[in-house]
């Protein structure tokens, strides 16, 4: 039976490398997407997710996460939570609840305490340095505070034909306290149906929510469109409509996979990366660009991969 894992951004590669061996041996799609996301949440140098995530305007790390089971269509999500190590695991547990499956803020934190989820201060010295540097730039150069909003979103198909999706993010850098983007919102940040396929989004949540992009991609795949065509159609339709109505569109990027393990990606930005592995393809990173409304991509070469590691390890000055 075919299997596959696809995720937004290079930061998911290590989790996919480990999980690709496990899924080929029978691990469920639900456990796989949780495992990949947790690997990103736990790594302090990935500054848009989990530990070391970019703080809000008050220098607090508020986290959002979601999980969806493609067989039952069960959904769990949390938003605006602080001081919990793996919000994706809390979202996965909430997907088992008949009621109260999406919790926010204090309520989500109480649920975490009641159910034994690990507490941890998610604000690192490195994240504080990023915050102080940006705050200084805002004051001295008039720059926008909202710079950085990369979500890790993972779609998986296991050897039993089950699909799942999970997302996690610290949200928009220096966001207003309590701000929530598309990542924990069903149909916008994520959607999956084992009978069809799944999708996950990353970019500017305020704009991604305007198109319900993840659901739309799955809907188009269900009508017979290839994953690539469904992704391109959805992203460019929303991009063009936003430009037509107001003159601009924020960052919009998606990854998707159907229930045969075929995948697609789309973006409206200059460079978007994603990580993928299937029963026919070893774990790889691709660099994606948009050229005249069509998404093109190429495998990241060794020079780019080394440059990425150097970049994320660079000292904050």
BADOKE-179197 format. One record per atom (N, C-alpha, C): x, y, z. Coordinates in steps of 0.02 Angstrom, whole numbers, plus 50000, padded with zeros to 5 digits. Atoms other than C-alpha are relative to their C-alpha. Example, Ala and Ser with C-alpha at 12.3 -4.5 7.8 and 13.67 -1.06 7.14 Angstrom:
500454994150000;506154977550390;500455006050000;499584994149997;506844994750357;499615005550037;
This chain:
500424994050000;500005000050000;500445006250000;499634993850003;500635017449958;499935004050065;500044995549943;501045029750097;500355006549979;499684993750016;501575047950099;499945004950057;500004994549951;502005062850209;500235006249964;499794993550028;502075080950152;499895005350052;500054994849948;502375096250259;500265006749974;499764993350016;502615114950245;500705001050028;499354997549980;504385121750254;500534994650011;499415004149988;506125114450271;500024997550072;499945001849929;505915113850461;499694993350017;500325006549986;504875097850447;500434994149978;499625005450030;506255087750363;500224994750050;499765004949952;507015079650517;499444995550026;500575004049977;505305074150580;499774995249947;500215004450054;504875066950410;500514994449990;499495005250008;506535057650399;499894994450050;500125005149949;506175048650562;499334996549989;500685002750006;504315046250530;499904995849937;500095003950062;504505039450353;500164992650012;499845006949983;505305023750424;499434996850040;500545002649957;503915021850552;499364998849962;500635000850037;502475024450432;500044994149951;499925005650046;503185011650311;499924993350036;500065006149959;503114999050454;499334999450035;500685000749975;501315002550499;499765005250048;500254994749955;501225018050610;499435003849967;500594996850027;499565026950589;500145007249978;499934993150025;499385043350495;499925005050056;500114995549945;498735051650652;500615000850044;499404999749960;500265047050753;500595003049962;499474997250041;501395051750609;499985007749998;500034992650005;500765069650589;500145003150068;499844997549933;500855072050777;500764999850012;499285000949989;502645065450780;500405005249961;499644995150041;503225076750637;499935007050030;500124993449972;502435092150715;500375000950066;499654999649936;503145088350887;500755001249991;499294999050013;504895087450814;500155007349985;499914992850015;504675105250750;499875004250063;500164996349939;503855111450910;500574999950050;499495000949949;505295104851014;500685003249983;499354997650022;506715112450912;500035007650008;500024992949982;507155129750981;500205004849944;499784995450052;507925136850821;499475001149946;500554998750046;506295135350721;499555005050033;500274994649959;505665152050778;499275001849987;500714998450012;503875151550713;499534994750028;500405005549974;503285135850803;500274997950069;499825003249937;503285129350982;500545003550041;499474997549957;504805131351095;500455004749961;499614995050037;505715147151044;499595003749948;500444996750048;504205153250945;500005007550008;500014992750000;504025171550900;499455002650046;500494997549951;503155181351039;499525005149972;500504994950018;501655192851032;500255006950021;499804993149987;501675211651062;500245001050072;499804999649930;501905208651250;500574995350017;499455004749991;503355196551224;499784993650035;500265006349976;502275181451265;499934995349941;500095004950054;502265165451161;499304996950008;500675002950003;500455161051119;499984995149942;499975005350050;500245144751023;499324997749978;500605002950031;498925137750906;500184993349969;499875006550031;498785119750846;499344996649984;500615003750019;497545107950764;500184993049976;499925006950024;497305089650718;499334997949970;500615002650030;496055080950604;500114992949976;499995007050022;495705062450573;499594999349936;500345000350064;495265058950392;499474994649994;500525005250001;494215043450431;499365002450032;500594997949961;493045050450563;499825007349988;500064992750007;493255068850515;500015003650067;499954997049933;493555071950700;500555005350000;499544994249997;494425088550738;500135001850072;499824997249936;495355094950889;500445006049989;499594994050010;496135112150909;500065004050065;499894995349945;496865124451033;500265006549970;499774993550024;497235142851014;500165004550059;499834995149949;498085156351115;500224997050066;499785003049938;498855144451242;500745001750014;499324998449979;500435148051341;500284994650046;499635004349953;501735137351429;499814992749999;500095007250009;501325120151358;500474997749946;499475002350044;502665109951272;499764998149930;500225002550066;501685101551131;499255001149990;500714998750012;500035109851086;499684995349950;500305004650049;499805097750940;499734993850034;500235006049964;499645083351063;499345001450037;500634998149968;498295092751157;499445000249948;500504999850054;497385095850992;499794993049980;500155006950018;497495077350949;499554996850052;500435002849947;496765072451117;499295003049997;500654996850004;495365085051096;499584997349942;500385002850056;494885076950931;499604993850020;500375005849975;494265062151034;499385002150038;500574997549962;492995073251123;499395001049954;500614998950038;491195073451063;499815007450002;500134992949991;490975091051131;500645003550022;499434996249975;492195104951174;500664997949968;499405002450034;493465099751043;500475005649978;499584994250017;494145117351011;500005004650060;499954995949940;494775126551165;500525005549991;499554994350007;495635143351181;500235002650068;499774996449942;496675152851307;499984996150065;500025002849933;496355149251490;499654993250002;500365006450001;495115135351452;500424994449973;499555005050028;496375126151345;500544998250050;499475001349951;497705128151479;499744995950059;500305004049946;496535121251613;499924992749977;500075006750028;496175106351500;500684996549999;499335002850001;498045103751480;500224997750068;499825001849932;498315103651667;499604993950024;500435005449977;496845092151700;500184993349967;499855006250037;497465079551570;500744998449998;499315001949991;499285079251619;500495002049945;499544997850052;500065088551472;500575004150032;499404997149970;501825094751506;500025007649993;499914992849998;502035112851558;500735001749984;499334997750015;503545122451492;499985007349979;499944993150023;504055140551472;500274999949929;499825000650071;504105142051282;500395006049974;499634994050020;504965159051279;500744999050013;499285000949993;506835157551247;500365006849997;499604993950003;508225170451262;500085002249927;499934998450071;508425169451073;499385003649974;500634996850021;506585173751047;499955007050028;500014993349970;506755188451166;500455004749961;499544995950040;508235194551064;499685002149934;500374998350062;507195193750904;499495005550014;500514995249981;505825203350993;500305006950011;499684993549986;506985217051056;500285003249937;499724997550062;507825218650887;499455003049956;500554997650041;506155220550798;499685006350030;500304994249966;505485232650927;500425006249987;499544994550015;507025243550900;499925002449928;500074998350071;506815242850711;499345003649986;500654996750008;504985247950725;500065007350021;499934993349974;505455263150827;500465004349957;499494996150035;506995268550727;499885000449925;500065000250073;506525263450549;499284999949975;500705000050020;504635263150551;499784993549966;500185006450031;504575244750500;499384997150032;500605003349974;503015234250520;500214994850052;499835005249950;502995223150676;499854993049974;500255006650019;502155208950583;500444996849946;499525003150045;503605199550507;500164993050025;499895006949979;503585180650523;499354996750019;500645003349986;502105168950520;499984993049968;499965006550034;502665151550463;499714994450043;500335005649967;501545137050513;500304993449975;499855006750023;502095118950510;499334996449992;500605003850014;500695109150427;500204993449967;499795006650024;500835090450394;499394995949980;500525004650025;499735078750290;500334993249992;499715006750007;500005059950297;499474995049977;500395005850022;499325044350213;500374993850022;499655006049976;499715027750299;499844994049957;500065005950043;499805010150228;499314996850005;500695002549995;498015006550286;499525004449961;500434995550038;497355020950180;499695005550040;500264994749957;496975032250327;500425006349991;499654993750006;497425050650315;499885004350062;500064995349944;497715064150447;500395006249983;499654993750009;498305082050458;500095003350068;499894996349938;499055092750596;500365006549983;499674993550008;499635110750613;500235002650068;499774996749938;500585121050742;500365006449982;499684993650014;501175139050751;500005004450062;500024994749949;501625153450865;499665006249971;500394994750030;500685164550743;500425005949977;499694993950026;501075181850679;500475003150052;499524996949955;502635189550756;499745006750024;500224993949967;502175203350880;499265001449989;500734999550007;500325199850854;499685002950063;500394997949942;499005207250967;499874993950044;500165005549954;498705196751121;499314997249983;500635003250015;497345184151081;499864999249926;500105000850072;497545185250892;500074992749980;499985006950026;497195168750803;499955000449924;500025000250073;497555165250620;499644993949974;500355005550032;497035151350503;500194993150027;499715006649986;498105137250575;499544995250039;500445004649965;496845130150701;499284999949975;500684999450026;495335134150594;499874994849945;500165005350048;494575119150504;499775003049933;500194997750066;494435121750317;500465005549974;499534994850020;495655136250315;500724997650008;499325002249989;497265130450396;500124992749985;499935007350010;496925111950371;499334996949981;500585004250012;495695098950308;500234993449971;499825006650027;495755080350271;499394995549999;500525005150007;494585066650211;500344994049968;499645005950025;495295049150190;499734997549934;500295002150064;494115046250044;500265004249941;499774995450053;494925060749949;500735001950009;499324997549988;496485068750023;500005005450053;499954994949948;497105082550137;500445005749977;499614994050016;497885099850136;500155003850063;499814995649944;498765111850254;500295006449971;499804993450026;499145130350234;500495003550046;499554995749962;500445142950290;500035006849966;499984993350029;500625161550266;499635004950045;500374995049962;499575176450320;499304997450014;500645003149982;498115168950415;499405004249984;500564995650013;497015184150395;499764999549927;500195000750070;497045181550206;499834992849982;500165007050014;497065162450201;499294998450022;500685001349976;495445162450301;499475002649953;500494997150046;494605172750166;499824995249943;500145004750055;494695158050046;499864992950021;500115006949975;494475142650158;500404995149956;499615003150052;495915136050053;500094992550008;499885007249991;496205118950131;499394995949980;500615003550020;494395113550113;499905000349925;500114999250071;494315120449937;500454995349959;499555004550034;495835110349884;499754992850004;500265006949993;495105094249954;499374999249958;500615000450041;493445098149869;500184999049927;499815000650070;494295100349701;500314993249985;499725006750010;495285084249723;499444994949997;500585004550001;493625075649759;499625000249934;500324999450065;492985081949592;500444997449943;499575003050050;494435073749502;500635003849981;499404996150014;495765087349498;500604996850033;499385002449969;497555082149529;500175004550059;499804995749945;498315088549692;500335006549978;499664994050023;499415100649596;499525005049969;500484995550032;497995107649493;499535003050052;500454997549947;496865109149646;500345005450041;499634995049961;498215118549741;500095006549961;499904994050042;498635130449598;499355003849990;500644996650011;496815134149560;499775003850062;500254997049938;496395137849741;500405006150020;499574994449978;497885148949782;499965005849952;500014994550047;497855158949622;499315003449996;500674997049999;495975161449628;499945004950058;500034995649942;496105168749804;500475006049991;499514994750011;497675178749762;499725005349952;500254995350050;496875186449608;499395003850024;500614996749975;495235190049695;500175005450051;499804995049951;496085199049839;500325006049966;499694994450037;497115209449718;499465004049963;500544996650037;495555213449615;499595004450047;500454996549955;494565218849767;500345005550040;499684995149956;495865228349867;500715001849980;499364998050026;497485228949768;500614996150023;499435004049976;498575216449862;499754993650032;500145006349965;498655198949936;500584998250044;499475002249955;499625192350084;500304993449977;499675006450016;500735176850082;499514994350005;500455005750003;499765161350031;500394994049974;499655006150022;500555143950023;499644993950028;500335006249978;499865126250034;500394993949977;499785006650022;500375108050027;499394995550003;500575004549999;499175093949988;500214993149974;499875006850023;499095075249954;499324996549993;500625003850006;497725063849888;500084993150031;499995006649966;497285046449951;500374994749960;499565004650037;498435038549821;500745001750013;499314998049985;499975047449889;500295005049951;499774994850046;500085060149747;499945006750034;499994993849963;500515077549807;500035006149954;499974993650036;500425095749756;500165005650048;499844994149961;500985112849816;499825006249959;500114993750035;500585130849775;500185005850045;499814994049962;501175148049828;499935006249957;499994993650036;501055166349781;500615004150019;499414996349977;502745171149857;500624997849960;499395001250038;504515171549788;500324993350016;499705006449982;505125156549886;499644996850058;500345004149949;504175143349984;500324993149997;499705006749999;504945126950040;499534995050031;500405005349969;504145110450082;500424993650003;499655006449990;504705093150138;499514994449985;500445005550020;504025076750072;500364993449999;499755006850008;504265057950076;499414995649983;500535004750018;503245044049996;500304993149994;499765006950009;503365025349968;500454999549939;499584999950060;504215030049803;500555005450001;499554994249999;505245045049859;500295000950070;499674998949936;506525047249998;499875007150024;500124993249974;506355062450113;500415005349963;499684994650039;506745078250014;499715006750019;500244993149994;506605097050024;499975002949930;500074996650064;505955106749875;499925007550011;500084992850001;506045125249838;499485001749947;500574998550043;504455132249762;499965007449984;500114993250021;504115148049663;499375000449959;500584998850043;502635155649575;500225003849938;499834996850063;502885159749392;499375000849958;500584998350042;501445168449303;499394995650017;500605003649979;500115159549405;500084992550006;499885007249994;500895142349402;500574998750049;499495001749951;501905134149539;500524995549968;499445004250024;503615127249493;500454998650060;499575001749943;504825118449609;500584995749976;499415004050013;506525110349613;500294997550066;499715002749938;507435099649739;500565004650025;499484995849971;508515109649858;500684996549994;499345003050007;510355106849823;500395000550066;499605000449938;511725103849952;500205006950024;499814993249981;512265122049949;499435003550036;500584996849969;510515128149990;499884997050069;500135003349936;510305115250129;500515002150053;499494997749953;511955120150209;499895007250020;500144993049987;511505138450194;499425000950049;500574999749954;509865135150284;500224998750071;499755001649934;510735127050432;500415005850028;499604994349979;511955141550440;499565005850020;500454994449987;510535154050435;499644999350066;500395000749938;509505146750577;500454999950061;499535000049943;511065145150686;500335006750010;499684993449996;511595163150656;499805003750064;500124996349938;511755173550813;499575006149986;500424994050006;510445187050838;500405005950023;499594994149984;511345203750833;499575006150012;
